Structures are given as C-alpha cells and as structure tokens.
C-alpha cells in the first residue's frame, strides 16, 4: 500500500502540470475550435527560455542562483506574452476568418520554429539547472519504505492548485468568463449583443499562454531541463485529453488532465514504462472514438 501511495503522490505532480496546460489550452480552443499544435511548443519554449536566461544570469551576470532563476521566470513570461500577442493577432484571427483549417498546418510550423529557436539558442546542448528544493518530505513510512514528495513537487502542486482555483473563481464570476462562454457558444450572436469578440479572443490566448509559461517554468525547475521535443509530446497529450472532455469548461478539462496524469503515474509504477505513452495514447484514442460516437448520436437524436 505504501508503494501504491507513492505512485499516487507522484501522480499529483504530473497531474498538476497536465491540469494547468489543459486549462490554458481550452481557454484558446474553446473559441478557436481548431487544433493548436503550437501550444505544447510554447510550454517547452518558455521552460527552455527560463533555463537559458537563468544560466546567462548566473554565468555571465554573476547573479546568485535565486536571482538568476527569478530573471529567467520574468523572461519566460515576457516571451509568452509576446508570442501569444503575435499568435492571436497575426495567425489565429486572419486564418479563423478565412481558412480555419489552415490553423493546424500553421501552428505545426510555429511548433517547429519555436523548437528550432530553442535548439539554436542552446547551441544544441542541454543546459541543466542544479537541484532546487529537493528535500524529501515523508508522508508515510514503514521499516523498509518511505512515501515522499520533494519540496519542489509540493510547491508546484500548491501553485497549480492556487492558480486554477483563482482562475476558476474568476472565470465563473467575472465579465470575461461570461463573455468567453458567449463567444465560445456563438461568436456571431455574441457580437450582435455587443461583445467585442476579438478582444475576448486575444485575452483568452494571452491567459492560455501564461498557463503554458507557468507550466513550463515549473517543469524546468523540477526536472532541471526540458528537451526540444517535449513540447510536441505534451501538446499531443493535452490535445487528446481536451478533445475527449470537450472545450466547454476549462476547469473540467483541468480535472480530466489531472486524472490522466495520475493514470500515467500508476502505469509507470506497475507496468513497463517504455510502453506507457503508447498505451496511454491508445486509451485516449479509444475514449475519443467512443465519446465522439456518443456525441454524434445525441446530435442526430
């Protein structure tokens, strides 16, 4: 039971990252209604930006490790704001009005661009942050085994829980949440009622970009490094998870993504880890087929 409890604790951290990414992804795609392959790349790019900037501040500017990491976090959020601004105004809006299906191809190109930009900036080398806040905290133990989480894992989970709770409360009570739901349901009807559809969409893309940046920062601080290809992996998982749950509710998407992260952790604890991604993708595809068939039948009825 202690081993099972350890896998559950591990799943809390990975589920927290997935939940934050899913919340931000649905904010954009609930209005766009098109696949955005660049979202995972933004997550990885911001994490790598934080690491590269922290390394520059520590090695070149002679900052303390804490100050260098803080500088990296600021740089990651600034890049997230810049990229989100460019995506919303120069990519999503023009293509959504003319050729919406081209968004899939365009965001794939943006994914490759961000991945290559990170690789070139790092000179194709993996930079690693030193372990931070790695002190284990024991939740349960017996004579031969301890179920633990590190301090950085607990901090990441607490930050995600607070961010999603605040965002969910604001989403339910604020005028932005009401306008987002109206635009997501019917943008033309919302515009006829006086809602600035473009402003809502830009705000949603920016908020989603900040969610991706925060997830990338926390992943970088915990793992110490984010590879160039991790953006595609995380992006595809979030794409499938949110497609299964739908794009109508960011909190519900976050809850489903957290459950997916927990399932991944349990698989890794009891089954061959090299088959984990293959079986999890297969499970998501099967769920998507079954739920999609149910949705089609409900629409026909």
ZAZA-582006 format. One record per residue (C-alpha): residue number from 1; chain; x, z, y. Coordinates in Angstrom, 2 decimals, padded with zeros to 5 digits. Layout:
BEGIN
{num: NUM | chaine: A | east: X | up: Z | north: Y}
...
//
This chain:
BEGIN
{num: 1 | chaine: A | east: 000.00 | up: 000.00 | north: 000.00}
{num: 2 | chaine: A | east: 002.88 | up: 000.66 | north: 002.38}
{num: 3 | chaine: A | east: 004.18 | up: -002.85 | north: 001.76}
{num: 4 | chaine: A | east: 000.72 | up: -004.26 | north: 002.48}
{num: 5 | chaine: A | east: 000.56 | up: -002.13 | north: 005.64}
{num: 6 | chaine: A | east: 003.93 | up: -003.55 | north: 006.72}
{num: 7 | chaine: A | east: 002.62 | up: -007.11 | north: 006.37}
{num: 8 | chaine: A | east: -000.43 | up: -006.17 | north: 008.45}
{num: 9 | chaine: A | east: 001.84 | up: -004.77 | north: 011.15}
{num: 10 | chaine: A | east: 003.91 | up: -007.96 | north: 011.09}
{num: 11 | chaine: A | east: 000.71 | up: -009.97 | north: 011.39}
{num: 12 | chaine: A | east: -000.25 | up: -008.11 | north: 014.55}
{num: 13 | chaine: A | east: 002.72 | up: -009.55 | north: 016.41}
{num: 14 | chaine: A | east: 002.46 | up: -013.15 | north: 015.20}
{num: 15 | chaine: A | east: -001.32 | up: -012.99 | north: 015.67}
{num: 16 | chaine: A | east: -000.84 | up: -011.82 | north: 019.24}
{num: 17 | chaine: A | east: 001.25 | up: -014.88 | north: 020.10}
{num: 18 | chaine: A | east: -001.27 | up: -017.22 | north: 018.48}
{num: 19 | chaine: A | east: -004.16 | up: -015.47 | north: 020.26}
{num: 20 | chaine: A | east: -002.60 | up: -015.89 | north: 023.69}
{num: 21 | chaine: A | east: -001.82 | up: -019.55 | north: 023.04}
{num: 22 | chaine: A | east: -005.34 | up: -020.22 | north: 021.76}
{num: 23 | chaine: A | east: -006.92 | up: -018.54 | north: 024.78}
{num: 24 | chaine: A | east: -004.95 | up: -020.74 | north: 027.17}
{num: 25 | chaine: A | east: -005.48 | up: -023.89 | north: 025.12}
{num: 26 | chaine: A | east: -009.26 | up: -023.53 | north: 025.14}
{num: 27 | chaine: A | east: -009.28 | up: -022.98 | north: 028.90}
{num: 28 | chaine: A | east: -008.00 | up: -026.54 | north: 029.32}
{num: 29 | chaine: A | east: -009.58 | up: -028.30 | north: 026.37}
{num: 30 | chaine: A | east: -012.98 | up: -026.72 | north: 026.90}
{num: 31 | chaine: A | east: -013.22 | up: -029.00 | north: 029.95}
{num: 32 | chaine: A | east: -010.96 | up: -031.85 | north: 028.92}
{num: 33 | chaine: A | east: -012.43 | up: -032.28 | north: 025.39}
{num: 34 | chaine: A | east: -009.33 | up: -034.20 | north: 024.35}
{num: 35 | chaine: A | east: -006.33 | up: -033.21 | north: 022.26}
{num: 36 | chaine: A | east: -003.46 | up: -031.93 | north: 024.39}
{num: 37 | chaine: A | east: -000.24 | up: -032.20 | north: 022.38}
{num: 38 | chaine: A | east: 001.87 | up: -031.10 | north: 025.36}
{num: 39 | chaine: A | east: 000.59 | up: -027.52 | north: 025.23}
{num: 40 | chaine: A | east: 002.91 | up: -026.39 | north: 022.44}
{num: 41 | chaine: A | east: 005.81 | up: -028.12 | north: 024.17}
{num: 42 | chaine: A | east: 005.06 | up: -026.17 | north: 027.34}
{num: 43 | chaine: A | east: 005.19 | up: -022.95 | north: 025.31}
{num: 44 | chaine: A | east: 008.62 | up: -023.82 | north: 023.87}
{num: 45 | chaine: A | east: 009.93 | up: -025.23 | north: 027.16}
{num: 46 | chaine: A | east: 009.09 | up: -022.04 | north: 029.07}
{num: 47 | chaine: A | east: 010.69 | up: -019.89 | north: 026.39}
{num: 48 | chaine: A | east: 013.84 | up: -022.01 | north: 026.46}
{num: 49 | chaine: A | east: 013.85 | up: -022.01 | north: 030.26}
{num: 50 | chaine: A | east: 013.76 | up: -018.23 | north: 030.25}
{num: 51 | chaine: A | east: 016.70 | up: -018.07 | north: 027.81}
{num: 52 | chaine: A | east: 018.78 | up: -020.69 | north: 029.66}
{num: 53 | chaine: A | east: 018.18 | up: -019.09 | north: 033.04}
{num: 54 | chaine: A | east: 018.97 | up: -015.63 | north: 031.68}
{num: 55 | chaine: A | east: 022.22 | up: -016.96 | north: 030.19}
{num: 56 | chaine: A | east: 023.12 | up: -018.58 | north: 033.53}
{num: 57 | chaine: A | east: 022.38 | up: -015.38 | north: 035.44}
{num: 58 | chaine: A | east: 024.38 | up: -013.26 | north: 033.03}
{num: 59 | chaine: A | east: 027.41 | up: -015.54 | north: 032.59}
{num: 60 | chaine: A | east: 027.68 | up: -017.24 | north: 035.98}
{num: 61 | chaine: A | east: 025.95 | up: -014.96 | north: 038.49}
{num: 62 | chaine: A | east: 027.26 | up: -011.81 | north: 036.79}
{num: 63 | chaine: A | east: 023.86 | up: -010.15 | north: 036.77}
{num: 64 | chaine: A | east: 023.00 | up: -007.28 | north: 034.49}
{num: 65 | chaine: A | east: 021.15 | up: -008.23 | north: 031.32}
{num: 66 | chaine: A | east: 017.86 | up: -006.83 | north: 032.65}
{num: 67 | chaine: A | east: 018.20 | up: -008.69 | north: 035.96}
{num: 68 | chaine: A | east: 019.18 | up: -011.92 | north: 034.18}
{num: 69 | chaine: A | east: 016.14 | up: -011.72 | north: 031.90}
{num: 70 | chaine: A | east: 013.90 | up: -010.98 | north: 034.89}
{num: 71 | chaine: A | east: 015.30 | up: -014.06 | north: 036.64}
{num: 72 | chaine: A | east: 014.59 | up: -016.10 | north: 033.50}
{num: 73 | chaine: A | east: 010.99 | up: -014.86 | north: 033.38}
{num: 74 | chaine: A | east: 010.42 | up: -015.84 | north: 037.01}
{num: 75 | chaine: A | east: 011.92 | up: -019.28 | north: 036.37}
{num: 76 | chaine: A | east: 009.70 | up: -019.79 | north: 033.30}
{num: 77 | chaine: A | east: 006.52 | up: -019.03 | north: 035.25}
{num: 78 | chaine: A | east: 007.60 | up: -021.28 | north: 038.12}
{num: 79 | chaine: A | east: 008.22 | up: -024.18 | north: 035.74}
{num: 80 | chaine: A | east: 004.88 | up: -023.50 | north: 034.05}
{num: 81 | chaine: A | east: 003.12 | up: -023.72 | north: 037.42}
{num: 82 | chaine: A | east: 004.97 | up: -026.93 | north: 038.34}
{num: 83 | chaine: A | east: 004.31 | up: -028.65 | north: 035.01}
{num: 84 | chaine: A | east: 000.66 | up: -027.57 | north: 035.00}
{num: 85 | chaine: A | east: 000.25 | up: -028.92 | north: 038.53}
{num: 86 | chaine: A | east: 001.73 | up: -032.28 | north: 037.53}
{num: 87 | chaine: A | east: -000.31 | up: -032.47 | north: 034.33}
{num: 88 | chaine: A | east: -003.62 | up: -031.68 | north: 035.97}
{num: 89 | chaine: A | east: -003.27 | up: -033.97 | north: 038.99}
{num: 90 | chaine: A | east: -001.15 | up: -036.85 | north: 037.69}
{num: 91 | chaine: A | east: -002.06 | up: -037.07 | north: 033.99}
{num: 92 | chaine: A | east: -005.32 | up: -035.41 | north: 032.97}
{num: 93 | chaine: A | east: -007.53 | up: -036.28 | north: 035.94}
{num: 94 | chaine: A | east: -006.72 | up: -040.01 | north: 036.16}
{num: 95 | chaine: A | east: -006.88 | up: -040.56 | north: 032.40}
{num: 96 | chaine: A | east: -010.01 | up: -038.46 | north: 031.88}
{num: 97 | chaine: A | east: -011.88 | up: -040.63 | north: 034.38}
{num: 98 | chaine: A | east: -010.66 | up: -043.95 | north: 032.96}
{num: 99 | chaine: A | east: -009.30 | up: -043.88 | north: 029.41}
{num: 100 | chaine: A | east: -009.75 | up: -040.39 | north: 027.93}
{num: 101 | chaine: A | east: -008.32 | up: -041.29 | north: 024.51}
{num: 102 | chaine: A | east: -005.01 | up: -042.22 | north: 026.15}
{num: 103 | chaine: A | east: -004.51 | up: -038.50 | north: 026.87}
{num: 104 | chaine: A | east: -003.44 | up: -037.95 | north: 023.25}
{num: 105 | chaine: A | east: -000.68 | up: -040.57 | north: 023.49}
{num: 106 | chaine: A | east: 000.40 | up: -039.44 | north: 026.95}
{num: 107 | chaine: A | east: 000.66 | up: -035.77 | north: 026.01}
{num: 108 | chaine: A | east: 002.71 | up: -036.77 | north: 022.95}
{num: 109 | chaine: A | east: 005.13 | up: -038.48 | north: 025.33}
{num: 110 | chaine: A | east: 005.21 | up: -035.37 | north: 027.51}
{num: 111 | chaine: A | east: 005.96 | up: -033.28 | north: 024.42}
{num: 112 | chaine: A | east: 008.97 | up: -035.48 | north: 023.65}
{num: 113 | chaine: A | east: 010.07 | up: -035.39 | north: 027.29}
{num: 114 | chaine: A | east: 009.99 | up: -031.59 | north: 027.51}
{num: 115 | chaine: A | east: 011.72 | up: -031.21 | north: 024.15}
{num: 116 | chaine: A | east: 014.50 | up: -033.60 | north: 025.14}
{num: 117 | chaine: A | east: 014.86 | up: -031.99 | north: 028.56}
{num: 118 | chaine: A | east: 015.36 | up: -028.60 | north: 026.90}
{num: 119 | chaine: A | east: 017.84 | up: -030.05 | north: 024.41}
{num: 120 | chaine: A | east: 019.87 | up: -031.77 | north: 027.12}
{num: 121 | chaine: A | east: 019.84 | up: -028.69 | north: 029.36}
{num: 122 | chaine: A | east: 021.20 | up: -026.61 | north: 026.46}
{num: 123 | chaine: A | east: 023.71 | up: -029.33 | north: 025.53}
{num: 124 | chaine: A | east: 022.16 | up: -029.40 | north: 022.03}
{num: 125 | chaine: A | east: 023.34 | up: -025.83 | north: 021.45}
{num: 126 | chaine: A | east: 021.17 | up: -022.87 | north: 020.53}
{num: 127 | chaine: A | east: 021.59 | up: -020.03 | north: 023.02}
{num: 128 | chaine: A | east: 020.64 | up: -016.59 | north: 021.77}
{num: 129 | chaine: A | east: 019.64 | up: -013.50 | north: 023.66}
{num: 130 | chaine: A | east: 021.04 | up: -010.21 | north: 022.40}
{num: 131 | chaine: A | east: 018.59 | up: -007.96 | north: 020.52}
{num: 132 | chaine: A | east: 016.49 | up: -006.02 | north: 023.01}
{num: 133 | chaine: A | east: 014.22 | up: -003.02 | north: 022.41}
{num: 134 | chaine: A | east: 014.87 | up: -003.37 | north: 018.68}
{num: 135 | chaine: A | east: 014.45 | up: 000.33 | north: 017.90}
{num: 136 | chaine: A | east: 012.12 | up: 000.68 | north: 014.88}
{num: 137 | chaine: A | east: 009.03 | up: 002.85 | north: 015.21}
{num: 138 | chaine: A | east: 007.81 | up: 004.29 | north: 011.90}
{num: 139 | chaine: A | east: 004.05 | up: 004.19 | north: 011.29}
{num: 140 | chaine: A | east: 004.09 | up: 005.35 | north: 007.67}
{num: 141 | chaine: A | east: 006.69 | up: 006.09 | north: 005.03}
{num: 142 | chaine: A | east: 007.41 | up: 007.47 | north: 001.60}
{num: 143 | chaine: A | east: 010.63 | up: 008.26 | north: -000.22}
{num: 144 | chaine: A | east: 011.69 | up: 004.61 | north: -000.58}
{num: 145 | chaine: A | east: 009.88 | up: 002.53 | north: 002.09}
{num: 146 | chaine: A | east: 009.04 | up: 002.69 | north: 005.78}
{num: 147 | chaine: A | east: 006.38 | up: 000.63 | north: 007.55}
{num: 148 | chaine: A | east: 007.75 | up: -000.09 | north: 011.01}
{num: 149 | chaine: A | east: 007.46 | up: -002.22 | north: 014.11}
{num: 150 | chaine: A | east: 010.16 | up: -002.58 | north: 016.73}
{num: 151 | chaine: A | east: 009.62 | up: -001.56 | north: 020.31}
{num: 152 | chaine: A | east: 009.66 | up: -005.18 | north: 021.50}
{num: 153 | chaine: A | east: 006.92 | up: -006.06 | north: 018.98}
{num: 154 | chaine: A | east: 004.75 | up: -003.22 | north: 020.23}
{num: 155 | chaine: A | east: 005.40 | up: -004.23 | north: 023.82}
{num: 156 | chaine: A | east: 004.45 | up: -007.85 | north: 023.07}
{num: 157 | chaine: A | east: 001.23 | up: -006.79 | north: 021.35}
{num: 158 | chaine: A | east: 000.33 | up: -004.46 | north: 024.23}
{num: 159 | chaine: A | east: 000.98 | up: -007.15 | north: 026.84}
{num: 160 | chaine: A | east: -001.14 | up: -009.70 | north: 024.95}
{num: 161 | chaine: A | east: -003.96 | up: -007.22 | north: 024.39}
{num: 162 | chaine: A | east: -003.98 | up: -006.28 | north: 028.08}
{num: 163 | chaine: A | east: -003.75 | up: -009.90 | north: 029.26}
{num: 164 | chaine: A | east: -006.58 | up: -011.12 | north: 027.00}
{num: 165 | chaine: A | east: -008.76 | up: -008.10 | north: 027.80}
{num: 166 | chaine: A | east: -008.35 | up: -008.60 | north: 031.56}
{num: 167 | chaine: A | east: -008.84 | up: -012.37 | north: 031.26}
{num: 168 | chaine: A | east: -011.94 | up: -011.92 | north: 029.08}
{num: 169 | chaine: A | east: -013.47 | up: -009.45 | north: 031.55}
{num: 170 | chaine: A | east: -012.70 | up: -011.74 | north: 034.47}
{num: 171 | chaine: A | east: -013.96 | up: -014.76 | north: 032.56}
{num: 172 | chaine: A | east: -017.29 | up: -013.04 | north: 031.84}
{num: 173 | chaine: A | east: -017.83 | up: -011.57 | north: 035.32}
{num: 174 | chaine: A | east: -016.13 | up: -013.91 | north: 037.80}
{num: 175 | chaine: A | east: -017.46 | up: -017.01 | north: 039.50}
{num: 176 | chaine: A | east: -014.65 | up: -019.01 | north: 037.89}
{num: 177 | chaine: A | east: -015.96 | up: -018.12 | north: 034.43}
{num: 178 | chaine: A | east: -019.45 | up: -019.24 | north: 035.34}
{num: 179 | chaine: A | east: -018.17 | up: -022.47 | north: 036.87}
{num: 180 | chaine: A | east: -015.91 | up: -023.10 | north: 033.86}
{num: 181 | chaine: A | east: -018.83 | up: -022.75 | north: 031.46}
{num: 182 | chaine: A | east: -020.94 | up: -025.07 | north: 033.59}
{num: 183 | chaine: A | east: -018.24 | up: -027.73 | north: 033.75}
{num: 184 | chaine: A | east: -017.46 | up: -027.38 | north: 030.05}
{num: 185 | chaine: A | east: -021.13 | up: -027.87 | north: 029.17}
{num: 186 | chaine: A | east: -021.89 | up: -030.79 | north: 031.50}
{num: 187 | chaine: A | east: -019.45 | up: -031.72 | north: 034.31}
{num: 188 | chaine: A | east: -021.85 | up: -034.16 | north: 035.98}
{num: 189 | chaine: A | east: -024.69 | up: -031.66 | north: 036.11}
{num: 190 | chaine: A | east: -022.26 | up: -029.02 | north: 037.42}
{num: 191 | chaine: A | east: -021.10 | up: -031.40 | north: 040.16}
{num: 192 | chaine: A | east: -024.71 | up: -032.10 | north: 041.15}
{num: 193 | chaine: A | east: -025.19 | up: -028.34 | north: 041.53}
{num: 194 | chaine: A | east: -022.30 | up: -028.12 | north: 043.97}
{num: 195 | chaine: A | east: -019.47 | up: -027.10 | north: 041.63}
{num: 196 | chaine: A | east: -016.04 | up: -028.54 | north: 042.50}
{num: 197 | chaine: A | east: -015.21 | up: -029.90 | north: 039.05}
{num: 198 | chaine: A | east: -011.66 | up: -030.93 | north: 039.92}
{num: 199 | chaine: A | east: -010.82 | up: -027.51 | north: 041.37}
{num: 200 | chaine: A | east: -012.17 | up: -025.75 | north: 038.27}
{num: 201 | chaine: A | east: -010.17 | up: -028.05 | north: 036.02}
{num: 202 | chaine: A | east: -006.94 | up: -027.52 | north: 037.98}
{num: 203 | chaine: A | east: -007.39 | up: -023.76 | north: 037.90}
{num: 204 | chaine: A | east: -008.06 | up: -023.87 | north: 034.16}
{num: 205 | chaine: A | east: -004.93 | up: -025.95 | north: 033.48}
{num: 206 | chaine: A | east: -002.85 | up: -023.55 | north: 035.60}
{num: 207 | chaine: A | east: -004.23 | up: -020.48 | north: 033.82}
{num: 208 | chaine: A | east: -003.60 | up: -022.14 | north: 030.44}
{num: 209 | chaine: A | east: -000.05 | up: -022.96 | north: 031.50}
{num: 210 | chaine: A | east: 000.59 | up: -019.33 | north: 032.42}
{num: 211 | chaine: A | east: -000.71 | up: -018.25 | north: 028.99}
{num: 212 | chaine: A | east: 001.70 | up: -020.67 | north: 027.31}
{num: 213 | chaine: A | east: 004.57 | up: -019.45 | north: 029.51}
{num: 214 | chaine: A | east: 003.85 | up: -015.79 | north: 028.75}
{num: 215 | chaine: A | east: 003.72 | up: -016.52 | north: 025.02}
{num: 216 | chaine: A | east: 006.98 | up: -018.47 | north: 025.22}
{num: 217 | chaine: A | east: 008.67 | up: -015.64 | north: 027.13}
{num: 218 | chaine: A | east: 007.58 | up: -013.01 | north: 024.61}
{num: 219 | chaine: A | east: 008.61 | up: -015.19 | north: 021.66}
{num: 220 | chaine: A | east: 012.00 | up: -015.77 | north: 023.27}
{num: 221 | chaine: A | east: 012.54 | up: -012.06 | north: 023.91}
{num: 222 | chaine: A | east: 011.58 | up: -011.15 | north: 020.34}
{num: 223 | chaine: A | east: 013.26 | up: -013.93 | north: 018.34}
{num: 224 | chaine: A | east: 016.15 | up: -014.38 | north: 020.78}
{num: 225 | chaine: A | east: 015.82 | up: -018.15 | north: 020.56}
{num: 226 | chaine: A | east: 013.17 | up: -020.89 | north: 020.43}
{num: 227 | chaine: A | east: 014.16 | up: -024.15 | north: 018.76}
{num: 228 | chaine: A | east: 013.49 | up: -027.57 | north: 020.22}
{num: 229 | chaine: A | east: 010.92 | up: -028.43 | north: 017.56}
{num: 230 | chaine: A | east: 008.96 | up: -025.18 | north: 017.59}
{num: 231 | chaine: A | east: 006.66 | up: -026.48 | north: 020.32}
{num: 232 | chaine: A | east: 005.22 | up: -029.12 | north: 018.01}
{num: 233 | chaine: A | east: 004.72 | up: -026.61 | north: 015.18}
{num: 234 | chaine: A | east: 002.96 | up: -024.03 | north: 017.33}
{num: 235 | chaine: A | east: 000.98 | up: -026.71 | north: 019.15}
{num: 236 | chaine: A | east: -000.38 | up: -028.21 | north: 015.94}
{num: 237 | chaine: A | east: -001.40 | up: -024.82 | north: 014.58}
{num: 238 | chaine: A | east: -003.23 | up: -023.90 | north: 017.77}
{num: 239 | chaine: A | east: -004.85 | up: -027.34 | north: 017.82}
{num: 240 | chaine: A | east: -006.27 | up: -026.89 | north: 014.31}
{num: 241 | chaine: A | east: -007.28 | up: -023.25 | north: 014.85}
{num: 242 | chaine: A | east: -009.20 | up: -024.01 | north: 018.05}
{num: 243 | chaine: A | east: -010.74 | up: -027.15 | north: 016.54}
{num: 244 | chaine: A | east: -012.15 | up: -025.03 | north: 013.72}
{num: 245 | chaine: A | east: -013.57 | up: -022.41 | north: 016.09}
{num: 246 | chaine: A | east: -014.67 | up: -024.75 | north: 018.87}
{num: 247 | chaine: A | east: -013.84 | up: -024.87 | north: 022.57}
{num: 248 | chaine: A | east: -016.81 | up: -022.95 | north: 023.97}
{num: 249 | chaine: A | east: -015.25 | up: -019.49 | north: 024.15}
{num: 250 | chaine: A | east: -011.59 | up: -018.64 | north: 024.85}
{num: 251 | chaine: A | east: -011.98 | up: -015.03 | north: 023.59}
{num: 252 | chaine: A | east: -013.44 | up: -016.24 | north: 020.30}
{num: 253 | chaine: A | east: -010.60 | up: -018.75 | north: 019.93}
{num: 254 | chaine: A | east: -008.10 | up: -015.94 | north: 020.56}
{num: 255 | chaine: A | east: -009.73 | up: -013.79 | north: 017.88}
{num: 256 | chaine: A | east: -009.64 | up: -016.64 | north: 015.35}
{num: 257 | chaine: A | east: -005.99 | up: -017.38 | north: 016.15}
{num: 258 | chaine: A | east: -005.11 | up: -013.69 | north: 015.67}
{num: 259 | chaine: A | east: -006.77 | up: -013.79 | north: 012.24}
{num: 260 | chaine: A | east: -004.75 | up: -016.90 | north: 011.41}
{num: 261 | chaine: A | east: -001.53 | up: -015.11 | north: 012.36}
{num: 262 | chaine: A | east: -002.49 | up: -012.20 | north: 010.12}
{num: 263 | chaine: A | east: -003.15 | up: -014.60 | north: 007.23}
{num: 264 | chaine: A | east: 000.26 | up: -016.19 | north: 007.75}
{num: 265 | chaine: A | east: 001.95 | up: -012.81 | north: 007.59}
{num: 266 | chaine: A | east: 000.15 | up: -011.84 | north: 004.38}
{num: 267 | chaine: A | east: 001.09 | up: -015.16 | north: 002.78}
{num: 268 | chaine: A | east: 004.73 | up: -014.64 | north: 003.70}
{num: 269 | chaine: A | east: 004.63 | up: -011.19 | north: 002.12}
{num: 270 | chaine: A | east: 003.18 | up: -012.20 | north: -001.24}
{num: 271 | chaine: A | east: 003.84 | up: -015.91 | north: -001.78}
{num: 272 | chaine: A | east: 006.81 | up: -018.31 | north: -001.36}
{num: 273 | chaine: A | east: 007.49 | up: -018.51 | north: 002.37}
{num: 274 | chaine: A | east: 008.71 | up: -022.12 | north: 002.17}
{num: 275 | chaine: A | east: 005.15 | up: -023.16 | north: 001.22}
{num: 276 | chaine: A | east: 003.47 | up: -021.09 | north: 003.90}
{num: 277 | chaine: A | east: 002.99 | up: -023.76 | north: 006.57}
{num: 278 | chaine: A | east: 001.86 | up: -026.39 | north: 004.06}
{num: 279 | chaine: A | east: -000.85 | up: -024.17 | north: 002.59}
{num: 280 | chaine: A | east: -001.96 | up: -022.85 | north: 005.99}
{num: 281 | chaine: A | east: -002.32 | up: -026.39 | north: 007.32}
{num: 282 | chaine: A | east: -004.26 | up: -027.33 | north: 004.19}
{num: 283 | chaine: A | east: -006.55 | up: -024.36 | north: 004.71}
{num: 284 | chaine: A | east: -007.17 | up: -025.31 | north: 008.35}
{num: 285 | chaine: A | east: -007.89 | up: -028.94 | north: 007.45}
{num: 286 | chaine: A | east: -010.36 | up: -027.83 | north: 004.76}
{num: 287 | chaine: A | east: -012.09 | up: -025.49 | north: 007.21}
{num: 288 | chaine: A | east: -012.23 | up: -028.24 | north: 009.82}
{num: 289 | chaine: A | east: -013.82 | up: -030.66 | north: 007.36}
{num: 290 | chaine: A | east: -016.40 | up: -028.14 | north: 006.17}
{num: 291 | chaine: A | east: -017.29 | up: -026.83 | north: 009.62}
{num: 292 | chaine: A | east: -017.32 | up: -030.33 | north: 011.08}
{num: 293 | chaine: A | east: -019.75 | up: -031.45 | north: 008.41}
{num: 294 | chaine: A | east: -021.97 | up: -028.48 | north: 009.18}
{num: 295 | chaine: A | east: -021.92 | up: -029.29 | north: 012.89}
{num: 296 | chaine: A | east: -022.83 | up: -032.92 | north: 012.21}
{num: 297 | chaine: A | east: -025.76 | up: -031.87 | north: 010.02}
{num: 298 | chaine: A | east: -027.01 | up: -029.43 | north: 012.67}
{num: 299 | chaine: A | east: -026.87 | up: -032.17 | north: 015.30}
{num: 300 | chaine: A | east: -028.83 | up: -034.55 | north: 013.05}
{num: 301 | chaine: A | east: -031.41 | up: -031.85 | north: 012.38}
//
